[in-house]
């Protein structure tokens, strides 16, 4: 669900004929803003009927320091859940909030005992705040093929202590497939599909490479769902035995013409048809019971924090590719990173932090 007028006018016919079974709402995007009355009414209606999902954006699971910002985020989350009922809540893999760099997209962290410990701690604190299942979404952006290949294992280990679940974002998989020339199915096989409760579908865009050799696929949620994703969707549905939800994502300001609205309707109807034929929601689904862990102090790591801050600063300031690759980090291994992806990260961060 998006609050922009273009998005609302586009989906109004779908809402009016009750075609939208479930809404997903990024509640923390309005933490410091008053919701319009019409939006509150719509979200409340879906919540009261057990048809509302919560999707966080700004918690940042892998920030190496626990800050007042995160503490405040958790308190606002509790307040949100006192006001409105959600079926479950999810967050993104990666980190994005170091010092003043608090906008943009999450960046990946390597699978390491310390990063895993931090992620588990942050996820436990999130789970302790709510009485519903908590899940994590796979990340589109990767610096290297190693990031791509280890993410499924990382996510599996990350959610095990809270009996969590996964969002499998197929466009994020598509981005990785395009950017590292690896088959989508090969990547999907690396994920614990029995833990997938929700699937995300969206479109994106291509970013020209600084080297002129290839384009980089970005998860920008501003175009139609690629055919490559829709073509494999039936098989993916058949392999996710605990699947409960399929969500289509689209940025609200990108449905600003009749042609784009029609393309969105076409995507919606095609996905609806695939779901009806595949019938993935039948059968007994996994019953979730909250695991009560021992609440602990926030896990922090000053070295990792310094490296996250330094890396983000280098990307923001546009340091040369070679400078980034030669930086002797402990946790990160930039020497193995793809040059086009370093450039893409620089452009993303600069776009969201122009000053």
C-alpha positions in Angstrom: 0.0 0.0 0.0 1.3 3.4 -1.0 -0.2 6.8 0.1 0.3 8.7 -3.1 -2.7 9.9 -5.1 -1.6 8.2 -8.3 -1.3 4.9 -6.5 -4.7 5.2 -4.8 -6.5 6.2 -7.9 -4.9 3.3 -9.7 -5.9 0.6 -7.2 -9.3 2.0 -6.4 -11.2 -0.3 -8.8 -9.4 -3.3 -7.3 -10.4 -2.2 -3.8 -14.0 -1.5 -4.9 -14.5 -5.0 -6.4 -12.8 -6.7 -3.4 -10.0 -8.1 -5.5 -7.3 -7.2 -3.0 -7.2 -10.0 -0.4 -4.4 -8.5 1.7 -2.6 -5.2 2.1 1.0 -4.8 3.3 1.9 -1.5 4.9 5.3 0.0 5.7 4.2 1.5 9.0 7.5 3.1 9.9 7.4 5.4 6.9 4.7 7.3 8.9 6.3 7.2 12.3 6.8 10.9 12.4 3.9 11.9 10.1 0.1 11.9 10.7 -1.7 9.4 8.5 -4.4 10.9 6.3 -7.8 10.0 7.6 -8.8 8.0 4.5 -5.5 5.9 4.8 -6.1 5.2 8.5 -9.6 4.0 7.7 -8.5 1.7 4.9 -5.7 0.2 7.0 -8.0 -0.2 10.0 -10.5 -2.0 7.8 -8.0 -4.5 6.6 -6.5 -5.0 10.1 -9.9 -5.6 11.6 -10.6 -8.3 9.0 -7.2 -10.1 9.6 -5.9 -8.9 6.2 -3.0 -6.5 7.1 0.7 -7.2 7.0 3.4 -5.0 8.5 6.7 -4.3 6.6 9.5 -2.3 8.3 12.0 -0.3 6.4 14.2 1.7 8.8 15.0 -0.6 11.7 18.3 -1.9 10.1 19.0 -5.3 11.4 22.8 -5.3 11.2 23.8 -1.9 12.5 26.8 -2.8 14.7 25.8 -0.2 17.4 22.5 -0.1 19.3 21.4 3.5 19.3 18.6 5.7 20.6 17.2 5.7 17.1 16.7 2.0 17.2 15.4 2.1 20.7 12.9 4.7 19.7 11.9 2.7 16.6 11.0 -0.3 18.9 8.9 1.9 21.2 7.0 3.4 18.2 6.5 -0.2 16.9 4.8 -1.1 20.2 2.6 1.9 20.0 1.7 1.0 16.4 0.7 -2.5 17.5 -1.4 -1.2 20.3 -3.3 0.8 17.7 -3.6 -1.7 14.9 -3.5 -5.5 14.4 -1.1 -7.0 11.9 -0.9 -10.6 10.9 2.9 -10.5 10.9 5.8 -8.1 10.6 8.9 -8.2 8.4 12.2 -6.3 8.0 15.0 -6.2 5.4 18.3 -8.1 5.5 21.3 -5.7 5.6 22.3 -2.4 7.3 21.5 1.2 6.2 21.6 3.5 9.2 25.1 4.6 10.2 25.7 8.1 11.4 23.9 10.5 8.9 23.5 8.0 6.1 19.9 6.9 7.0 18.2 6.8 3.6 18.5 4.6 0.6 18.7 0.8 0.4 20.2 -1.7 2.8 23.8 -2.9 2.1 24.8 -6.5 2.7 26.9 -7.8 5.5 29.1 -10.9 5.2 28.2 -14.2 7.0 30.4 -14.1 10.1 29.9 -15.3 13.7 29.8 -11.7 14.9 27.5 -10.3 12.2 25.2 -13.3 12.8 25.2 -12.7 16.5 24.3 -9.0 16.0 21.5 -9.9 13.5 20.0 -12.5 15.9 20.1 -10.0 18.8 18.3 -7.3 16.8 15.8 -9.7 15.5 15.2 -11.0 19.1 14.6 -7.5 20.3 12.1 -7.0 17.5 10.3 -10.2 18.3 10.2 -9.4 22.0 8.2 -6.2 21.1 5.4 -8.0 19.3 3.2 -11.1 19.8 3.1 -12.1 16.1 5.5 -13.9 13.7 8.6 -11.9 12.5 10.2 -12.4 9.2 13.1 -11.1 7.1 13.3 -10.3 3.4 16.1 -11.3 1.1 18.2 -8.4 -0.3 18.5 -7.4 -4.0 21.8 -5.6 -3.7 25.0 -7.6 -3.5 28.7 -6.6 -3.9 29.9 -10.1 -5.0 28.8 -13.5 -6.1 29.7 -14.7 -2.6 27.1 -12.3 -1.1 24.5 -13.9 -3.5 25.4 -17.5 -2.7 25.6 -17.2 1.1 22.4 -15.1 1.7 20.1 -18.1 1.8 22.2 -19.8 4.5 22.6 -16.6 6.4 18.8 -15.9 6.5 18.2 -19.5 7.6 20.5 -19.2 10.5 19.3 -15.7 11.3 15.7 -16.6 11.9 16.1 -19.9 13.7 16.1 -18.7 17.3 12.7 -16.9 17.0 11.1 -19.5 14.7 10.9 -16.7 12.1 10.1 -16.9 8.4 11.3 -15.5 5.1 9.9 -13.2 2.5 11.2 -14.4 -0.8 11.4 -11.4 -3.1 11.7 -12.8 -6.6 12.6 -9.5 -8.2 15.5 -9.3 -5.7 16.6 -12.7 -6.9 16.1 -11.5 -10.5 18.5 -8.5 -9.8 21.1 -10.9 -8.5 20.7 -13.2 -11.4 21.1 -10.4 -13.9 24.0 -8.7 -12.1 26.1 -11.8 -11.6 25.0 -14.0 -14.5 23.6 -16.8 -12.5 20.4 -18.7 -13.1 17.4 -17.6 -10.9 16.5 -21.2 -10.1 20.1 -21.8 -9.0 19.9 -19.0 -6.5 16.4 -20.0 -5.3 17.6 -23.5 -4.5 20.0 -22.0 -2.0 17.1 -20.7 0.1 15.2 -22.7 2.8 11.9 -22.6 0.9 10.0 -24.4 3.7 10.5 -21.2 5.7 9.0 -18.9 3.0 5.7 -17.5 4.2 5.4 -14.5 1.8 6.5 -13.8 -1.8 7.2 -10.3 -3.2 6.8 -9.5 -6.9 7.8 -6.2 -8.5 9.6 -4.6 -11.4 12.7 -2.4 -11.5 15.1 -0.6 -13.8 18.5 -0.8 -15.4 21.4 1.4 -14.4 24.1 2.1 -17.0 27.6 0.9 -16.0 30.4 3.4 -15.7 32.5 1.0 -17.7 30.1 0.6 -20.6 30.3 -3.2 -20.4 27.0 -4.1 -18.8 24.0 -2.6 -17.1 23.1 -3.1 -13.4 19.6 -4.3 -12.5 18.1 -2.3 -9.7 15.1 -3.1 -7.4 13.4 0.3 -7.9 9.7 -0.9 -7.9 8.9 1.4 -10.8 8.0 -0.9 -13.7 6.1 -4.0 -14.7 7.0 -7.5 -13.3 9.5 -9.1 -15.8 8.2 -12.1 -17.7 11.2 -14.1 -16.4 9.7 -13.8 -12.9 6.2 -14.6 -13.9 7.3 -17.6 -15.9 9.0 -19.3 -12.9 6.4 -18.2 -10.4 4.2 -21.4 -10.7 7.2 -23.6 -9.9 8.3 -21.4 -6.9 4.7 -21.5 -5.6 4.7 -25.3 -5.7 7.9 -25.5 -3.7 7.0 -23.1 -0.9 4.7 -25.3 1.2 4.1 -22.8 4.0 3.3 -19.9 1.7 0.4 -17.7 2.9 0.8 -14.4 1.0 1.9 -13.0 -2.4 2.4 -9.2 -2.5 2.9 -7.0 -5.6 5.0 -3.9 -4.9 4.9 -0.6 -6.8 6.1 2.9 -5.8 3.1 5.2 -5.5 4.4 8.0 -7.8 5.2 5.7 -10.7 1.6 5.0 -11.7 1.2 8.4 -13.3 -0.2 7.5 -16.7 -3.1 5.4 -18.1 -0.6 3.1 -19.8 1.3 2.4 -16.6 -2.0 1.9 -14.7 -3.1 -0.6 -17.3 0.3 -2.4 -17.1 -0.1 -2.6 -13.4 -3.7 -4.1 -13.8 -2.3 -6.6 -16.3 0.4 -7.7 -13.8 -2.2 -8.0 -11.0 -4.5 -10.1 -13.1 -1.8 -12.3 -14.4 -0.5 -13.0 -10.9 -4.0 -13.6 -9.6 -4.5 -16.2 -12.4 -1.2 -18.0 -11.7 -2.2 -18.2 -8.0 -5.6 -19.5 -8.8 -4.2 -22.2 -11.1 -1.4 -23.2 -8.7 -3.6 -23.0 -5.6 -0.6 -22.7 -3.2 -2.5 -21.8 -0.1 -4.3 -25.1 0.4 -3.3 -27.6 3.1 -2.2 -27.2 6.7 0.2 -24.4 7.3 2.8 -24.3 10.0 1.5 -23.2 13.4 3.7 -20.5 14.9 4.3 -20.3 18.7 6.4 -17.5 20.1 9.7 -18.6 21.4 10.5 -16.7 24.6 14.3 -16.2 24.7 16.4 -14.7 27.4 16.3 -10.9 26.9 19.9 -9.6 26.7 21.8 -6.4 26.4 22.3 -5.1 22.9 25.2 -6.8 21.1 27.6 -4.3 19.7 30.9 -4.4 17.8 32.9 -1.2 17.5 35.2 -2.5 14.8 32.2 -3.5 12.6 30.5 -0.2 13.3 33.6 1.7 12.2 33.9 -0.4 9.0 30.2 0.2 8.2 30.6 3.9 8.8 33.9 4.1 6.8 32.4 2.0 3.9 29.3 4.1 3.6 31.4 7.3 3.8 33.7 6.1 1.0 30.8 5.2 -1.2 29.1 8.5 -0.5 32.2 10.6 -1.2 32.8 8.7 -4.5 36.3 7.3 -3.6 37.9 5.5 -6.5 37.0 1.9 -7.1 40.5 0.9 -6.5 40.6 2.7 -3.2 37.5 0.9 -2.0 38.9 -2.5 -3.2 42.2 -1.9 -1.5 40.8 -0.9 1.8 42.0 -3.4 4.5 38.7 -4.1 6.2 38.4 -7.0 8.7 34.8 -8.0 8.1 34.2 -6.7 4.6 36.2 -8.2 1.6 36.1 -5.4 -1.0 38.9 -6.9 -3.0 36.5 -9.6 -4.1 33.7 -7.1 -5.0 32.4 -6.5 -8.5 33.4 -3.1 -9.7 30.1 -2.3 -11.3 28.3 -3.0 -8.0 30.6 -0.7 -6.1 29.7 2.1 -8.6 26.0 1.2 -8.3 26.3 1.5 -4.5 27.9 4.9 -4.9 25.2 6.2 -7.1 22.4 4.8 -4.9 23.8 6.4 -1.7 24.4 9.7 -3.5 20.9 9.7 -4.9 19.3 9.4 -1.4 21.8 11.6 0.4 22.4 14.5 -2.1 23.9 17.0 0.5 
